[in-house]
Amino acid sequence: MTIQLTVPNMSCSVCASKITNAVKSVDAEAIVDADPQTKLVNVESQASETAIKDALAAAGYPAN
């Protein structure tokens, strides 16, 4: 499934990389597109939205 999230405190490519790694810790096969300029993260994953949001929050990037 595809999930689009807003991550307000993503501000640079390092943040985007950390967000990608956090999502991949839940689903190693996930396809992640994190854009610091728009603060949007698109995730194609078999993991639940809740699991992805929990992983992002644990990494310091709460999403809505």
PyMOL Python script that loads the backbone (N, CA, C, O; Angstrom):
from pymol import cmd

cmd.read_pdbstr("""\
ATOM      1  N   MET A   1       0.837  -1.178   0.000  1.00  0.00           N
ATOM      2  CA  MET A   1       0.000   0.000   0.000  1.00  0.00           C
ATOM      3  C   MET A   1       0.880   1.239   0.000  1.00  0.00           C
ATOM      4  O   MET A   1       2.025   1.195   0.451  1.00  0.00           O
ATOM      5  N   THR A   2       0.350   2.331  -0.501  1.00  0.00           N
ATOM      6  CA  THR A   2       1.076   3.594  -0.529  1.00  0.00           C
ATOM      7  C   THR A   2       0.537   4.505   0.563  1.00  0.00           C
ATOM      8  O   THR A   2      -0.672   4.671   0.724  1.00  0.00           O
ATOM      9  N   ILE A   3       1.465   5.089   1.305  1.00  0.00           N
ATOM     10  CA  ILE A   3       1.109   5.981   2.406  1.00  0.00           C
ATOM     11  C   ILE A   3       1.828   7.306   2.175  1.00  0.00           C
ATOM     12  O   ILE A   3       3.015   7.317   1.850  1.00  0.00           O
ATOM     13  N   GLN A   4       1.120   8.423   2.339  1.00  0.00           N
ATOM     14  CA  GLN A   4       1.764   9.733   2.276  1.00  0.00           C
ATOM     15  C   GLN A   4       1.666  10.370   3.651  1.00  0.00           C
ATOM     16  O   GLN A   4       0.582  10.488   4.223  1.00  0.00           O
ATOM     17  N   LEU A   5       2.816  10.780   4.172  1.00  0.00           N
ATOM     18  CA  LEU A   5       2.881  11.384   5.494  1.00  0.00           C
ATOM     19  C   LEU A   5       3.552  12.747   5.414  1.00  0.00           C
ATOM     20  O   LEU A   5       4.365  12.995   4.523  1.00  0.00           O
ATOM     21  N   THR A   6       3.211  13.621   6.340  1.00  0.00           N
ATOM     22  CA  THR A   6       3.895  14.899   6.489  1.00  0.00           C
ATOM     23  C   THR A   6       4.786  14.797   7.719  1.00  0.00           C
ATOM     24  O   THR A   6       4.339  14.397   8.795  1.00  0.00           O
ATOM     25  N   VAL A   7       6.058  15.167   7.545  1.00  0.00           N
ATOM     26  CA  VAL A   7       7.020  15.135   8.646  1.00  0.00           C
ATOM     27  C   VAL A   7       7.537  16.568   8.831  1.00  0.00           C
ATOM     28  O   VAL A   7       8.493  16.973   8.169  1.00  0.00           O
ATOM     29  N   PRO A   8       6.904  17.335   9.733  1.00  0.00           N
ATOM     30  CA  PRO A   8       7.215  18.762   9.855  1.00  0.00           C
ATOM     31  C   PRO A   8       8.674  19.088  10.176  1.00  0.00           C
ATOM     32  O   PRO A   8       9.177  20.124   9.742  1.00  0.00           O
ATOM     33  N   ASN A   9       9.369  18.219  10.932  1.00  0.00           N
ATOM     34  CA  ASN A   9      10.736  18.570  11.305  1.00  0.00           C
ATOM     35  C   ASN A   9      11.801  17.955  10.393  1.00  0.00           C
ATOM     36  O   ASN A   9      12.971  17.903  10.773  1.00  0.00           O
ATOM     37  N   MET A  10      11.425  17.494   9.209  1.00  0.00           N
ATOM     38  CA  MET A  10      12.405  17.051   8.211  1.00  0.00           C
ATOM     39  C   MET A  10      12.886  18.291   7.466  1.00  0.00           C
ATOM     40  O   MET A  10      12.098  18.983   6.822  1.00  0.00           O
ATOM     41  N   SER A  11      14.189  18.569   7.559  1.00  0.00           N
ATOM     42  CA  SER A  11      14.673  19.816   6.969  1.00  0.00           C
ATOM     43  C   SER A  11      15.835  19.655   5.993  1.00  0.00           C
ATOM     44  O   SER A  11      16.219  20.619   5.331  1.00  0.00           O
ATOM     45  N   CYS A  12      16.401  18.448   5.893  1.00  0.00           N
ATOM     46  CA  CYS A  12      17.563  18.295   5.013  1.00  0.00           C
ATOM     47  C   CYS A  12      17.665  16.859   4.510  1.00  0.00           C
ATOM     48  O   CYS A  12      16.882  15.994   4.903  1.00  0.00           O
ATOM     49  N   SER A  13      18.629  16.621   3.647  1.00  0.00           N
ATOM     50  CA  SER A  13      18.791  15.281   3.077  1.00  0.00           C
ATOM     51  C   SER A  13      19.237  14.271   4.130  1.00  0.00           C
ATOM     52  O   SER A  13      18.944  13.083   3.999  1.00  0.00           O
ATOM     53  N   VAL A  14      19.936  14.718   5.168  1.00  0.00           N
ATOM     54  CA  VAL A  14      20.312  13.802   6.247  1.00  0.00           C
ATOM     55  C   VAL A  14      19.058  13.326   6.976  1.00  0.00           C
ATOM     56  O   VAL A  14      18.932  12.148   7.309  1.00  0.00           O
ATOM     57  N   CYS A  15      18.134  14.254   7.220  1.00  0.00           N
ATOM     58  CA  CYS A  15      16.849  13.884   7.834  1.00  0.00           C
ATOM     59  C   CYS A  15      16.124  12.861   6.953  1.00  0.00           C
ATOM     60  O   CYS A  15      15.605  11.860   7.447  1.00  0.00           O
ATOM     61  N   ALA A  16      16.098  13.122   5.663  1.00  0.00           N
ATOM     62  CA  ALA A  16      15.422  12.221   4.729  1.00  0.00           C
ATOM     63  C   ALA A  16      16.045  10.831   4.774  1.00  0.00           C
ATOM     64  O   ALA A  16      15.337   9.826   4.709  1.00  0.00           O
ATOM     65  N   SER A  17      17.367  10.775   4.886  1.00  0.00           N
ATOM     66  CA  SER A  17      18.056   9.485   4.970  1.00  0.00           C
ATOM     67  C   SER A  17      17.687   8.751   6.259  1.00  0.00           C
ATOM     68  O   SER A  17      17.458   7.542   6.240  1.00  0.00           O
ATOM     69  N   LYS A  18      17.631   9.470   7.367  1.00  0.00           N
ATOM     70  CA  LYS A  18      17.251   8.855   8.648  1.00  0.00           C
ATOM     71  C   LYS A  18      15.809   8.349   8.598  1.00  0.00           C
ATOM     72  O   LYS A  18      15.498   7.289   9.140  1.00  0.00           O
ATOM     73  N   ILE A  19      14.940   9.108   7.951  1.00  0.00           N
ATOM     74  CA  ILE A  19      13.542   8.698   7.799  1.00  0.00           C
ATOM     75  C   ILE A  19      13.453   7.434   6.949  1.00  0.00           C
ATOM     76  O   ILE A  19      12.714   6.507   7.282  1.00  0.00           O
ATOM     77  N   THR A  20      14.203   7.400   5.856  1.00  0.00           N
ATOM     78  CA  THR A  20      14.228   6.211   4.995  1.00  0.00           C
ATOM     79  C   THR A  20      14.690   4.999   5.787  1.00  0.00           C
ATOM     80  O   THR A  20      14.084   3.932   5.697  1.00  0.00           O
ATOM     81  N   ASN A  21      15.764   5.153   6.567  1.00  0.00           N
ATOM     82  CA  ASN A  21      16.281   4.043   7.365  1.00  0.00           C
ATOM     83  C   ASN A  21      15.268   3.589   8.411  1.00  0.00           C
ATOM     84  O   ASN A  21      15.144   2.393   8.676  1.00  0.00           O
ATOM     85  N   ALA A  22      14.546   4.531   9.004  1.00  0.00           N
ATOM     86  CA  ALA A  22      13.535   4.180  10.005  1.00  0.00           C
ATOM     87  C   ALA A  22      12.421   3.348   9.381  1.00  0.00           C
ATOM     88  O   ALA A  22      11.979   2.359   9.966  1.00  0.00           O
ATOM     89  N   VAL A  23      11.968   3.746   8.196  1.00  0.00           N
ATOM     90  CA  VAL A  23      10.915   2.981   7.514  1.00  0.00           C
ATOM     91  C   VAL A  23      11.437   1.597   7.146  1.00  0.00           C
ATOM     92  O   VAL A  23      10.728   0.604   7.311  1.00  0.00           O
ATOM     93  N   LYS A  24      12.662   1.523   6.651  1.00  0.00           N
ATOM     94  CA  LYS A  24      13.220   0.239   6.235  1.00  0.00           C
ATOM     95  C   LYS A  24      13.493  -0.685   7.422  1.00  0.00           C
ATOM     96  O   LYS A  24      13.643  -1.893   7.238  1.00  0.00           O
ATOM     97  N   SER A  25      13.559  -0.135   8.637  1.00  0.00           N
ATOM     98  CA  SER A  25      13.704  -0.986   9.820  1.00  0.00           C
ATOM     99  C   SER A  25      12.419  -1.764  10.082  1.00  0.00           C
ATOM    100  O   SER A  25      12.443  -2.815  10.722  1.00  0.00           O
ATOM    101  N   VAL A  26      11.295  -1.244   9.585  1.00  0.00           N
ATOM    102  CA  VAL A  26       9.998  -1.917   9.721  1.00  0.00           C
ATOM    103  C   VAL A  26       9.750  -2.831   8.527  1.00  0.00           C
ATOM    104  O   VAL A  26       9.238  -3.940   8.683  1.00  0.00           O
ATOM    105  N   ASP A  27      10.116  -2.361   7.331  1.00  0.00           N
ATOM    106  CA  ASP A  27       9.923  -3.126   6.093  1.00  0.00           C
ATOM    107  C   ASP A  27      11.127  -2.877   5.187  1.00  0.00           C
ATOM    108  O   ASP A  27      11.216  -1.847   4.519  1.00  0.00           O
ATOM    109  N   ALA A  28      12.048  -3.837   5.175  1.00  0.00           N
ATOM    110  CA  ALA A  28      13.291  -3.680   4.409  1.00  0.00           C
ATOM    111  C   ALA A  28      13.042  -3.506   2.918  1.00  0.00           C
ATOM    112  O   ALA A  28      13.890  -2.962   2.210  1.00  0.00           O
ATOM    113  N   GLU A  29      11.892  -3.959   2.430  1.00  0.00           N
ATOM    114  CA  GLU A  29      11.569  -3.869   1.005  1.00  0.00           C
ATOM    115  C   GLU A  29      10.807  -2.591   0.647  1.00  0.00           C
ATOM    116  O   GLU A  29      10.451  -2.387  -0.514  1.00  0.00           O
ATOM    117  N   ALA A  30      10.558  -1.742   1.626  1.00  0.00           N
ATOM    118  CA  ALA A  30       9.775  -0.525   1.389  1.00  0.00           C
ATOM    119  C   ALA A  30      10.477   0.397   0.396  1.00  0.00           C
ATOM    120  O   ALA A  30      11.704   0.468   0.341  1.00  0.00           O
ATOM    121  N   ILE A  31       9.669   1.094  -0.379  1.00  0.00           N
ATOM    122  CA  ILE A  31      10.166   2.136  -1.279  1.00  0.00           C
ATOM    123  C   ILE A  31       9.785   3.464  -0.634  1.00  0.00           C
ATOM    124  O   ILE A  31       8.609   3.740  -0.394  1.00  0.00           O
ATOM    125  N   VAL A  32      10.803   4.281  -0.357  1.00  0.00           N
ATOM    126  CA  VAL A  32      10.587   5.521   0.383  1.00  0.00           C
ATOM    127  C   VAL A  32      11.056   6.708  -0.450  1.00  0.00           C
ATOM    128  O   VAL A  32      12.160   6.700  -0.995  1.00  0.00           O
ATOM    129  N   ASP A  33      10.207   7.726  -0.542  1.00  0.00           N
ATOM    130  CA  ASP A  33      10.563   8.980  -1.201  1.00  0.00           C
ATOM    131  C   ASP A  33      10.308  10.099  -0.196  1.00  0.00           C
ATOM    132  O   ASP A  33       9.165  10.494   0.035  1.00  0.00           O
ATOM    133  N   ALA A  34      11.396  10.606   0.402  1.00  0.00           N
ATOM    134  CA  ALA A  34      11.292  11.663   1.405  1.00  0.00           C
ATOM    135  C   ALA A  34      11.823  12.963   0.813  1.00  0.00           C
ATOM    136  O   ALA A  34      12.967  13.021   0.360  1.00  0.00           O
ATOM    137  N   ASP A  35      10.997  14.006   0.817  1.00  0.00           N
ATOM    138  CA  ASP A  35      11.366  15.296   0.224  1.00  0.00           C
ATOM    139  C   ASP A  35      11.421  16.374   1.307  1.00  0.00           C
ATOM    140  O   ASP A  35      10.379  16.825   1.785  1.00  0.00           O
ATOM    141  N   PRO A  36      12.635  16.792   1.698  1.00  0.00           N
ATOM    142  CA  PRO A  36      12.759  17.811   2.753  1.00  0.00           C
ATOM    143  C   PRO A  36      12.118  19.153   2.393  1.00  0.00           C
ATOM    144  O   PRO A  36      11.684  19.876   3.290  1.00  0.00           O
ATOM    145  N   GLN A  37      12.049  19.502   1.122  1.00  0.00           N
ATOM    146  CA  GLN A  37      11.473  20.795   0.733  1.00  0.00           C
ATOM    147  C   GLN A  37       9.971  20.842   0.980  1.00  0.00           C
ATOM    148  O   GLN A  37       9.451  21.848   1.462  1.00  0.00           O
ATOM    149  N   THR A  38       9.275  19.759   0.651  1.00  0.00           N
ATOM    150  CA  THR A  38       7.822  19.722   0.851  1.00  0.00           C
ATOM    151  C   THR A  38       7.437  19.106   2.192  1.00  0.00           C
ATOM    152  O   THR A  38       6.291  19.215   2.629  1.00  0.00           O
ATOM    153  N   LYS A  39       8.414  18.452   2.846  1.00  0.00           N
ATOM    154  CA  LYS A  39       8.212  17.745   4.117  1.00  0.00           C
ATOM    155  C   LYS A  39       7.264  16.557   3.969  1.00  0.00           C
ATOM    156  O   LYS A  39       6.649  16.116   4.939  1.00  0.00           O
ATOM    157  N   LEU A  40       7.154  16.044   2.738  1.00  0.00           N
ATOM    158  CA  LEU A  40       6.300  14.887   2.473  1.00  0.00           C
ATOM    159  C   LEU A  40       7.141  13.626   2.338  1.00  0.00           C
ATOM    160  O   LEU A  40       8.242  13.642   1.788  1.00  0.00           O
ATOM    161  N   VAL A  41       6.587  12.530   2.859  1.00  0.00           N
ATOM    162  CA  VAL A  41       7.214  11.219   2.730  1.00  0.00           C
ATOM    163  C   VAL A  41       6.184  10.289   2.110  1.00  0.00           C
ATOM    164  O   VAL A  41       5.100  10.099   2.661  1.00  0.00           O
ATOM    165  N   ASN A  42       6.522   9.715   0.970  1.00  0.00           N
ATOM    166  CA  ASN A  42       5.680   8.709   0.326  1.00  0.00           C
ATOM    167  C   ASN A  42       6.325   7.356   0.558  1.00  0.00           C
ATOM    168  O   ASN A  42       7.514   7.173   0.296  1.00  0.00           O
ATOM    169  N   VAL A  43       5.541   6.411   1.047  1.00  0.00           N
ATOM    170  CA  VAL A  43       6.046   5.083   1.375  1.00  0.00           C
ATOM    171  C   VAL A  43       5.194   4.039   0.676  1.00  0.00           C
ATOM    172  O   VAL A  43       3.969   4.039   0.802  1.00  0.00           O
ATOM    173  N   GLU A  44       5.841   3.156  -0.056  1.00  0.00           N
ATOM    174  CA  GLU A  44       5.188   1.976  -0.635  1.00  0.00           C
ATOM    175  C   GLU A  44       5.666   0.803   0.213  1.00  0.00           C
ATOM    176  O   GLU A  44       6.838   0.432   0.157  1.00  0.00           O
ATOM    177  N   SER A  45       4.759   0.216   0.999  1.00  0.00           N
ATOM    178  CA  SER A  45       5.163  -0.790   1.977  1.00  0.00           C
ATOM    179  C   SER A  45       4.018  -1.744   2.289  1.00  0.00           C
ATOM    180  O   SER A  45       2.844  -1.428   2.093  1.00  0.00           O
ATOM    181  N   GLN A  46       4.391  -2.909   2.776  1.00  0.00           N
ATOM    182  CA  GLN A  46       3.409  -3.866   3.278  1.00  0.00           C
ATOM    183  C   GLN A  46       3.152  -3.653   4.771  1.00  0.00           C
ATOM    184  O   GLN A  46       2.217  -4.227   5.330  1.00  0.00           O
ATOM    185  N   ALA A  47       3.985  -2.824   5.417  1.00  0.00           N
ATOM    186  CA  ALA A  47       3.814  -2.537   6.842  1.00  0.00           C
ATOM    187  C   ALA A  47       2.615  -1.609   7.040  1.00  0.00           C
ATOM    188  O   ALA A  47       2.212  -0.890   6.125  1.00  0.00           O
ATOM    189  N   SER A  48       2.062  -1.637   8.236  1.00  0.00           N
ATOM    190  CA  SER A  48       0.911  -0.780   8.529  1.00  0.00           C
ATOM    191  C   SER A  48       1.353   0.670   8.701  1.00  0.00           C
ATOM    192  O   SER A  48       2.506   0.950   9.028  1.00  0.00           O
ATOM    193  N   GLU A  49       0.422   1.576   8.478  1.00  0.00           N
ATOM    194  CA  GLU A  49       0.711   2.998   8.669  1.00  0.00           C
ATOM    195  C   GLU A  49       1.124   3.262  10.113  1.00  0.00           C
ATOM    196  O   GLU A  49       2.016   4.073  10.362  1.00  0.00           O
ATOM    197  N   THR A  50       0.487   2.592  11.059  1.00  0.00           N
ATOM    198  CA  THR A  50       0.817   2.768  12.472  1.00  0.00           C
ATOM    199  C   THR A  50       2.251   2.351  12.752  1.00  0.00           C
ATOM    200  O   THR A  50       2.969   3.050  13.466  1.00  0.00           O
ATOM    201  N   ALA A  51       2.680   1.215  12.196  1.00  0.00           N
ATOM    202  CA  ALA A  51       4.051   0.743  12.410  1.00  0.00           C
ATOM    203  C   ALA A  51       5.059   1.728  11.836  1.00  0.00           C
ATOM    204  O   ALA A  51       6.100   1.980  12.443  1.00  0.00           O
ATOM    205  N   ILE A  52       4.757   2.279  10.680  1.00  0.00           N
ATOM    206  CA  ILE A  52       5.658   3.252  10.050  1.00  0.00           C
ATOM    207  C   ILE A  52       5.712   4.531  10.878  1.00  0.00           C
ATOM    208  O   ILE A  52       6.795   5.065  11.118  1.00  0.00           O
ATOM    209  N   LYS A  53       4.563   5.025  11.314  1.00  0.00           N
ATOM    210  CA  LYS A  53       4.538   6.238  12.138  1.00  0.00           C
ATOM    211  C   LYS A  53       5.287   6.019  13.450  1.00  0.00           C
ATOM    212  O   LYS A  53       5.999   6.911  13.912  1.00  0.00           O
ATOM    213  N   ASP A  54       5.133   4.843  14.052  1.00  0.00           N
ATOM    214  CA  ASP A  54       5.839   4.537  15.301  1.00  0.00           C
ATOM    215  C   ASP A  54       7.347   4.536  15.086  1.00  0.00           C
ATOM    216  O   ASP A  54       8.092   5.047  15.922  1.00  0.00           O
ATOM    217  N   ALA A  55       7.808   3.963  13.965  1.00  0.00           N
ATOM    218  CA  ALA A  55       9.239   3.929  13.662  1.00  0.00           C
ATOM    219  C   ALA A  55       9.781   5.337  13.440  1.00  0.00           C
ATOM    220  O   ALA A  55      10.882   5.660  13.886  1.00  0.00           O
ATOM    221  N   LEU A  56       9.010   6.171  12.755  1.00  0.00           N
ATOM    222  CA  LEU A  56       9.441   7.552  12.525  1.00  0.00           C
ATOM    223  C   LEU A  56       9.506   8.327  13.840  1.00  0.00           C
ATOM    224  O   LEU A  56      10.451   9.082  14.068  1.00  0.00           O
ATOM    225  N   ALA A  57       8.518   8.147  14.698  1.00  0.00           N
ATOM    226  CA  ALA A  57       8.518   8.832  15.993  1.00  0.00           C
ATOM    227  C   ALA A  57       9.713   8.393  16.835  1.00  0.00           C
ATOM    228  O   ALA A  57      10.348   9.217  17.493  1.00  0.00           O
ATOM    229  N   ALA A  58      10.020   7.095  16.814  1.00  0.00           N
ATOM    230  CA  ALA A  58      11.162   6.580  17.567  1.00  0.00           C
ATOM    231  C   ALA A  58      12.478   7.156  17.052  1.00  0.00           C
ATOM    232  O   ALA A  58      13.435   7.305  17.812  1.00  0.00           O
ATOM    233  N   ALA A  59      12.522   7.478  15.761  1.00  0.00           N
ATOM    234  CA  ALA A  59      13.729   8.059  15.161  1.00  0.00           C
ATOM    235  C   ALA A  59      13.789   9.577  15.365  1.00  0.00           C
ATOM    236  O   ALA A  59      14.766  10.216  14.975  1.00  0.00           O
ATOM    237  N   GLY A  60      12.752  10.150  15.972  1.00  0.00           N
ATOM    238  CA  GLY A  60      12.737  11.587  16.227  1.00  0.00           C
ATOM    239  C   GLY A  60      12.040  12.408  15.159  1.00  0.00           C
ATOM    240  O   GLY A  60      12.192  13.628  15.108  1.00  0.00           O
ATOM    241  N   TYR A  61      11.270  11.736  14.300  1.00  0.00           N
ATOM    242  CA  TYR A  61      10.567  12.418  13.211  1.00  0.00           C
ATOM    243  C   TYR A  61       9.083  12.066  13.225  1.00  0.00           C
ATOM    244  O   TYR A  61       8.618  11.338  12.348  1.00  0.00           O
ATOM    245  N   PRO A  62       8.330  12.570  14.207  1.00  0.00           N
ATOM    246  CA  PRO A  62       6.894  12.253  14.239  1.00  0.00           C
ATOM    247  C   PRO A  62       6.192  12.735  12.973  1.00  0.00           C
ATOM    248  O   PRO A  62       6.468  13.821  12.463  1.00  0.00           O
ATOM    249  N   ALA A  63       5.292  11.914  12.487  1.00  0.00           N
ATOM    250  CA  ALA A  63       4.591  12.204  11.227  1.00  0.00           C
ATOM    251  C   ALA A  63       3.100  12.335  11.470  1.00  0.00           C
ATOM    252  O   ALA A  63       2.551  11.768  12.414  1.00  0.00           O
ATOM    253  N   ASN A  64       2.444  13.115  10.577  1.00  0.00           N
ATOM    254  CA  ASN A  64       0.985  13.171  10.610  1.00  0.00           C
ATOM    255  C   ASN A  64       0.455  12.938   9.225  1.00  0.00           C
ATOM    256  O   ASN A  64      -0.759  12.943   9.019  1.00  0.00           O
TER     257      ASN A  64
END
""", "prot")
cmd.dss("prot")
cmd.show_as("cartoon", "prot")
cmd.util.cbc("prot")
cmd.orient("prot")
